């Protein structure tokens, strides 16, 4: 079973989602650092770990190749604009659990996949199955019930579920590879987080608290492991199955918020709302599983490394890059044939 790529990818995806959920607790583990200071240190450690990961996987050429495709000022602006969104999301992810908003942040991650389905329908005219419509309706009913009951919904929940879609829409507009986008975001955020740490005394706290000397590197190690496992899973799993397993992260976050952060369900919303959203999430899992089995029967499984023609809009830049890649392959093959000719003559 472990020799099966699907089994390997599934194990990697489950572990990656679990490790990302463990990072949710580091705001408490790294006290006396505040939530903002933990977020700043996480960005620094993520950058170090990502540089190590890119070096070991030999991805620097791919990063530089993509950056050369950004020619105009508009391209660079669209490339840089999403960075503050990711920085704010990282801050809320680390700050929320320390300040009693763990369940509110978790609820945002529950709603995020459903919001992305609606975004795909509105902006990309993607078709929605009956189960997806049902899941979206259940989530909307749950949110509507809480708004009617309490008159509002947490700003942290709205920030998570409505903040990520613009980030991914802008990244998708330029067809930015995930590693390249994350690396650029962390580099651009580096001066800001260094300034925050110097002004708030985050560096001094690390010097005076010996436990942080090994916990902060552990934060980087876990980030590297989570990112590496995500890459392994995305390469080995079909897109539909990989997307289904991503729903595990909000479930882990919910369990950690209730058990380890000692929050009651009522702090994040009503039990009815959480129940309807959980039902919506289960419907999404069933829909993704049915889609996976249908593609498997028809032998239409696609890995993340392949071109997703059905779901990814082909841009002029992407077409040009494909043409250049094909020309390079043909040129390489011609050179290889030319080199092999003398050897073939000698053998004859």
C-alpha positions as CSV (number, residue, x, y, z in Angstrom):
1,X,0.0,0.0,0.0
2,X,2.8,2.4,0.8
3,X,4.3,1.9,-2.6
4,X,1.0,3.3,-4.1
5,X,1.5,7.0,-5.1
6,X,-2.1,7.8,-4.0
7,X,-1.5,6.3,-0.5
8,X,1.8,8.2,-0.2
9,X,0.1,11.5,-1.3
10,X,-2.8,10.9,1.1
11,X,-0.4,10.4,4.1
12,X,1.6,13.4,3.1
13,X,-1.6,15.6,2.8
14,X,-2.9,14.5,6.2
15,X,0.4,15.2,7.9
16,X,0.8,18.6,6.2
17,X,-2.7,19.7,7.3
18,X,-1.9,18.5,10.8
19,X,1.4,20.4,11.0
20,X,-0.2,23.6,9.7
21,X,-2.8,23.2,12.4
22,X,-0.1,22.7,15.1
23,X,1.4,26.1,14.0
24,X,-1.9,27.5,15.1
25,X,-0.9,26.8,18.7
26,X,2.5,28.4,18.6
27,X,1.1,31.7,19.8
28,X,0.5,30.1,23.2
29,X,3.7,28.0,23.1
30,X,6.0,31.0,22.4
31,X,4.7,33.2,25.2
32,X,5.9,35.7,26.6
33,X,6.0,36.8,22.9
34,X,2.8,38.5,21.9
35,X,0.7,37.3,19.0
36,X,2.0,40.0,16.7
37,X,5.6,39.2,17.6
38,X,5.0,35.5,17.0
39,X,3.6,36.3,13.5
40,X,6.7,38.4,12.8
41,X,9.1,35.6,13.9
42,X,7.1,33.1,11.9
43,X,7.5,35.1,8.7
44,X,11.3,35.2,9.3
45,X,11.5,31.5,10.0
46,X,9.2,30.7,7.0
47,X,11.5,32.7,4.7
48,X,14.6,30.8,6.0
49,X,12.9,27.5,5.7
50,X,11.6,28.3,2.2
51,X,15.1,29.3,1.0
52,X,16.5,26.0,2.2
53,X,13.6,24.1,0.6
54,X,14.1,25.9,-2.8
55,X,17.8,25.2,-2.6
56,X,17.4,21.5,-1.9
57,X,14.7,21.1,-4.5
58,X,16.8,23.1,-7.1
59,X,13.9,25.5,-7.9
60,X,15.9,28.8,-8.1
61,X,16.0,28.6,-11.9
62,X,12.2,28.3,-12.0
63,X,11.8,31.3,-9.7
64,X,14.1,33.5,-11.8
65,X,12.5,32.3,-15.1
66,X,9.1,33.4,-13.9
67,X,10.2,36.8,-12.6
68,X,11.7,37.5,-16.1
69,X,8.2,37.2,-17.6
70,X,7.0,40.3,-15.6
71,X,7.7,43.0,-18.1
72,X,5.3,46.0,-17.4
73,X,4.6,48.2,-14.4
74,X,1.1,46.8,-14.3
75,X,2.4,43.2,-14.0
76,X,4.7,44.2,-11.1
77,X,1.9,46.1,-9.3
78,X,-0.4,43.1,-9.7
79,X,2.4,40.8,-8.5
80,X,3.1,42.9,-5.3
81,X,-0.5,43.9,-4.3
82,X,-1.4,40.5,-2.8
83,X,1.5,40.6,-0.3
84,X,-0.2,42.8,2.4
85,X,-3.2,40.4,2.3
86,X,-1.0,37.4,3.1
87,X,0.9,39.3,5.8
88,X,-2.4,40.2,7.5
89,X,-3.6,36.6,7.3
90,X,-0.4,35.2,8.9
91,X,-0.8,37.8,11.6
92,X,-4.4,36.9,12.3
93,X,-3.6,33.2,12.3
94,X,-1.0,33.6,15.0
95,X,-2.7,36.5,16.9
96,X,-6.2,35.1,17.0
97,X,-5.7,32.0,19.3
98,X,-3.8,34.1,21.9
99,X,-6.6,36.7,22.0
100,X,-9.6,34.4,22.3
101,X,-10.5,34.4,18.6
102,X,-9.4,30.9,17.8
103,X,-12.9,29.6,16.9
104,X,-13.6,32.8,14.8
105,X,-10.5,32.2,12.7
106,X,-11.4,28.5,12.4
107,X,-14.9,29.4,11.2
108,X,-13.3,31.6,8.5
109,X,-11.3,28.6,7.3
110,X,-14.5,26.5,7.3
111,X,-16.2,29.0,5.0
112,X,-13.2,29.7,2.8
113,X,-13.6,26.7,0.4
114,X,-17.3,27.5,0.0
115,X,-16.5,31.2,-0.8
116,X,-14.0,30.0,-3.4
117,X,-16.7,27.9,-5.1
118,X,-18.9,31.0,-5.4
119,X,-16.0,33.1,-6.6
120,X,-15.3,30.5,-9.3
121,X,-18.9,30.6,-10.3
122,X,-19.1,34.4,-10.5
123,X,-15.6,35.3,-12.0
124,X,-14.8,32.2,-14.0
125,X,-18.3,31.0,-14.9
126,X,-17.5,27.5,-13.5
127,X,-20.4,25.1,-13.2
128,X,-21.5,24.1,-9.8
129,X,-22.9,20.6,-9.1
130,X,-26.1,20.1,-7.1
131,X,-24.1,19.1,-4.1
132,X,-22.0,22.2,-4.2
133,X,-25.2,24.3,-4.4
134,X,-26.6,22.4,-1.4
135,X,-23.4,22.9,0.6
136,X,-23.3,26.7,-0.2
137,X,-26.9,26.9,0.8
138,X,-26.3,25.2,4.1
139,X,-23.4,27.5,4.9
140,X,-25.4,30.6,4.0
141,X,-28.3,29.4,6.1
142,X,-26.0,28.9,9.1
143,X,-24.4,32.4,8.7
144,X,-27.8,34.0,8.2
145,X,-29.1,32.4,11.3
146,X,-26.3,33.8,13.4
147,X,-26.6,37.2,11.9
148,X,-30.3,37.2,12.7
149,X,-29.6,35.8,16.2
150,X,-26.7,38.1,17.2
151,X,-27.0,40.9,14.7
152,X,-23.4,40.4,13.5
153,X,-20.6,38.0,12.6
154,X,-17.0,38.1,13.8
155,X,-14.7,40.4,11.8
156,X,-12.0,37.7,12.1
157,X,-14.2,35.2,10.3
158,X,-15.0,37.6,7.5
159,X,-11.4,38.6,7.2
160,X,-10.3,35.0,6.7
161,X,-13.0,33.8,4.3
162,X,-13.2,37.1,2.3
163,X,-9.5,38.0,2.5
164,X,-8.0,35.0,0.8
165,X,-10.1,35.0,-2.5
166,X,-8.7,38.4,-3.7
167,X,-5.2,37.1,-3.0
168,X,-5.6,34.0,-5.1
169,X,-7.5,35.8,-7.8
170,X,-4.6,38.2,-8.3
171,X,-2.1,35.4,-8.2
172,X,-4.1,33.4,-10.7
173,X,-4.3,36.5,-13.0
174,X,-0.5,36.3,-13.5
175,X,-0.3,32.5,-13.2
176,X,2.2,32.9,-10.3
177,X,3.7,29.5,-9.2
178,X,3.0,28.9,-5.5
179,X,6.7,28.8,-4.4
180,X,7.6,32.0,-6.3
181,X,4.6,33.8,-4.9
182,X,5.3,32.8,-1.3
183,X,9.0,33.6,-1.6
184,X,8.3,37.1,-3.0
185,X,5.7,37.8,-0.3
186,X,8.0,36.8,2.5
187,X,10.9,38.9,1.1
188,X,8.7,41.9,0.8
189,X,7.3,41.5,4.3
190,X,10.8,41.0,5.9
191,X,11.6,44.8,6.4
192,X,8.2,45.3,8.0
193,X,8.5,42.4,10.5
194,X,12.0,43.4,11.4
195,X,10.8,46.9,12.2
196,X,7.9,45.5,14.3
197,X,10.3,43.2,16.3
198,X,12.8,46.0,17.0
199,X,10.1,48.5,18.0
200,X,8.1,46.0,20.2
201,X,11.2,44.4,21.9
202,X,10.6,41.1,20.2
203,X,14.4,40.6,19.7
204,X,15.2,41.4,23.4
205,X,12.5,38.9,24.6
206,X,14.2,36.1,22.6
207,X,17.6,37.0,24.1
208,X,16.2,36.7,27.6
209,X,14.0,33.6,27.2
210,X,16.2,30.5,26.6
211,X,13.2,28.3,25.5
212,X,12.7,30.5,22.5
213,X,16.2,29.7,21.2
214,X,15.0,26.2,20.2
215,X,11.2,26.9,19.8
216,X,11.7,29.5,17.1
217,X,13.9,27.2,14.9
218,X,11.3,24.5,15.6
219,X,8.7,26.9,14.1
220,X,10.9,27.0,10.9
221,X,11.3,23.3,10.8
222,X,7.6,22.6,11.1
223,X,6.9,25.2,8.4
224,X,9.4,23.5,6.1
225,X,8.0,20.1,6.8
226,X,4.4,21.3,6.2
227,X,5.4,23.0,2.9
228,X,7.4,20.0,1.8
229,X,4.6,17.5,2.5
230,X,2.2,19.7,0.7
231,X,4.4,19.7,-2.4
232,X,4.7,15.9,-2.2
233,X,0.9,15.5,-1.9
234,X,0.2,17.9,-4.7
235,X,2.5,16.0,-7.0
236,X,1.2,12.5,-6.2
237,X,-2.5,13.2,-5.8
238,X,-5.2,14.1,-8.4
239,X,-6.5,17.6,-8.0
240,X,-9.9,16.6,-6.7
241,X,-8.5,14.3,-4.0
242,X,-5.9,16.8,-3.0
243,X,-8.6,19.5,-2.6
244,X,-10.8,17.2,-0.5
245,X,-8.0,16.5,1.9
246,X,-7.4,20.2,2.4
247,X,-10.7,20.3,4.3
248,X,-8.9,18.5,7.2
249,X,-7.1,21.7,8.3
250,X,-10.2,23.6,9.5
251,X,-11.4,20.4,11.3
252,X,-8.0,20.1,13.1
253,X,-8.2,23.8,14.0
254,X,-11.8,23.3,15.4
255,X,-10.7,20.4,17.5
256,X,-7.6,22.2,18.8
257,X,-9.7,25.3,19.7
258,X,-12.1,23.3,21.7
259,X,-9.7,21.0,23.5
260,X,-6.3,22.8,23.8
261,X,-7.5,26.5,23.7
262,X,-10.4,25.6,26.0
263,X,-13.0,27.6,24.0
264,X,-16.6,26.8,24.0
265,X,-18.6,26.5,20.8
266,X,-20.8,29.4,21.8
267,X,-17.8,31.8,21.8
268,X,-17.4,31.4,18.0
269,X,-21.2,31.3,17.2
270,X,-24.3,29.2,17.7
271,X,-24.3,25.4,17.7
272,X,-26.8,25.5,14.8
273,X,-24.5,27.6,12.7
274,X,-21.4,25.3,13.3
275,X,-23.6,22.3,12.6
276,X,-24.9,23.6,9.3
277,X,-21.3,24.6,8.2
278,X,-20.0,21.2,9.2
279,X,-22.8,19.6,7.2
280,X,-21.8,21.8,4.2
281,X,-18.2,20.7,4.6
282,X,-19.2,17.1,4.6
283,X,-21.3,17.6,1.5
284,X,-18.2,19.2,-0.2
285,X,-16.1,16.2,0.8
286,X,-18.7,13.8,-0.7
287,X,-18.9,15.9,-3.8
288,X,-15.1,15.8,-4.3
289,X,-15.0,12.1,-3.6
290,X,-17.7,11.4,-6.2
291,X,-15.8,13.5,-8.7
292,X,-12.6,11.7,-7.9
293,X,-14.2,8.2,-8.4
294,X,-15.9,9.4,-11.6
295,X,-12.6,10.6,-13.1
296,X,-10.9,7.4,-12.0
297,X,-13.4,5.3,-13.8
298,X,-13.0,7.4,-16.9
299,X,-9.2,7.4,-16.6
300,X,-9.2,11.3,-16.4
301,X,-7.1,11.7,-13.2
302,X,-4.8,14.7,-13.4
303,X,-1.9,15.5,-11.1
304,X,-1.0,19.0,-9.9
305,X,2.1,19.0,-12.0
306,X,0.0,18.7,-15.2
307,X,-1.6,21.6,-17.1
308,X,-5.2,22.0,-15.9
309,X,-6.8,23.0,-19.2
310,X,-10.3,22.5,-17.9
311,X,-10.0,24.7,-14.9
312,X,-7.1,27.1,-15.5
313,X,-7.5,30.0,-18.0
314,X,-4.7,30.0,-20.5
315,X,-3.0,33.4,-20.8
316,X,-0.8,34.7,-23.6
317,X,2.2,34.5,-21.3
318,X,1.5,30.9,-20.5
319,X,1.1,30.1,-24.2
320,X,4.4,31.8,-25.0
321,X,6.2,29.9,-22.2
322,X,4.8,26.6,-23.5
323,X,6.0,27.4,-27.1
324,X,9.4,28.3,-25.8
325,X,9.6,25.1,-23.7
326,X,8.6,23.0,-26.8
327,X,11.3,24.7,-28.9
328,X,13.9,24.1,-26.2
329,X,12.9,20.4,-26.0
330,X,13.2,20.0,-29.8
331,X,16.5,21.9,-29.9
332,X,17.9,19.6,-27.1
333,X,16.7,16.5,-29.0
334,X,18.4,17.7,-32.2
335,X,21.7,18.3,-30.3
336,X,21.4,14.9,-28.7
337,X,21.0,13.2,-32.1
338,X,24.0,15.1,-33.5
339,X,26.2,14.0,-30.6
340,X,25.1,10.4,-31.0
341,X,25.8,10.1,-34.7
342,X,29.7,9.7,-34.3
343,X,29.2,7.1,-31.6
344,X,26.7,5.2,-33.9
345,X,29.2,5.3,-36.8
346,X,32.0,3.9,-34.6
347,X,29.7,1.1,-33.3
348,X,28.7,0.2,-36.9
